[in-house]
Structures are given as C-alpha cells and as structure tokens.
Amino acid sequence: MTRLSEVCALHGTDGCEWTQLMGELRRLWPESVAAWEQEADMGLTEALREAGYKPEANQDEDFPALKGEYRATVVALRPEVNRDTQEKDRYHLQLRITETLYGDRGEGRLLMRNYRIAGTNFDKSPVTDEQKLKALQGLLNDAFTMGVTLNTSSDEALEASFAQVIDKECFVRAWHFSPEGEDRKIQQFVIKQQKDLKKGAERGRTAKAPF
C-alpha cells in the first residue's frame, strides 16, 4: 500500500502490526478494504475523473450596487495605461470598505474610480483638455478631503506623492443609478469628510439610505 509508513506513524503502529491489522480487515470486509486501497492509491487527477468532474467556465460574482455611508481605506492609487495604445491615460483609485455606517452592508467591498487624463472617454470621444484638468482637480480634491495635499510641482512629483494616500482612512457616500431603459445599476460614490456623515451614522448601521 502507498504511504504505509505514514499511516503507521499516524496510528502509532509498526509495519508488522499494521500488516496484521490489514490482513484481518481484508478477511472481514474484503470489498470495503479493496475500495479503500484503490482510493488511497489514486492520484488527484484520477480522483477527479472517478468523480465525473467536468471543467466549468468561471462566472462573474454578483456584487449588488451599494447605497449608504461607509468608512474605507485606500488600497491603491496609481497611473494606468491603455492596453491597446500603451499610453498612460488615467489615474486609478481603489478603496476598500471597512465599516458600514449607514445603508447596505459593504464590508470588504471595493470602490474604484478612474481620473482620465488622456486617451478617450467611454463613448470613444477624445478626452479634452478641459476634461483632463477637471479629472486632475477631482483627484486633488478627493485626496485633500482625506487629509492629504498631493504635490503638484510636476507630473513626476504628483505621482510620487500618491504614496501618501495609501492606507489612508476616508469616508464615502455611495449610491447607484440605472441608465434609461436598462436594468443594470452603475455604482457611484463621493469621498466626504467624517463630519458630513454624522447624521447618517447616527441613524443606525442597518437602515436604508434615503437617496
């Protein structure tokens, strides 16, 4: 049998005692012992085949959009490039919800935002200079609301100062909407100061958000 020494060590028996025990078991329950020995000798892939396993395509997990007020932590703020053009076209922010203050439960959920500074919009129209400046202003305002002033002396200095935001605690108000004629919900959120969420927090952790 395979791994005889391991089984003997587990049961505190030597090889001779184990052989005698297995001989007695085979005499009393031959079919059961034979099946057990076959399973013990079977590799992982053989076990899968015996179980009739067939691969299945991975499915998207259902994460419903959130409404509420939350405490969160910044887990990422970084430049990202367009996979087709390899052009740096956005700054990407990720927040992880650590506590539900009011509304739908959201602990562990990620909230993400892109500040588009180049390339194209979702409708494939070019990002204008005005949109680029508005996106950068939004990033600076979000960081300032968290208590961080990013360095705007140069693009390089700006990106280097992103490290100040990582692991920073912040507070968000989240909601969602559905485009006209569609069932899907698009998640939205705004970063707020804690004092602006006190009323919501006082209404209780499990209440539904009124917006």
Secondary structure as UniProt FT lines:
FT   TURN            2..3
FT   HELIX           4..11
FT   HELIX           15..28
FT   HELIX           30..41
FT   HELIX           44..50
FT   TURN            51..52
FT   STRAND          68..81
FT   TURN            83..85
FT   STRAND          88..103
FT   TURN            107..108
FT   STRAND          110..116
FT   TURN            122..123
FT   HELIX           129..146
FT   HELIX           155..160
FT   HELIX           161..164
FT   TURN            165..167
FT   STRAND          169..177
FT   TURN            180..181
FT   STRAND          186..192
FT   HELIX           194..197
FT   HELIX           198..202
FT   TURN            205..206
//
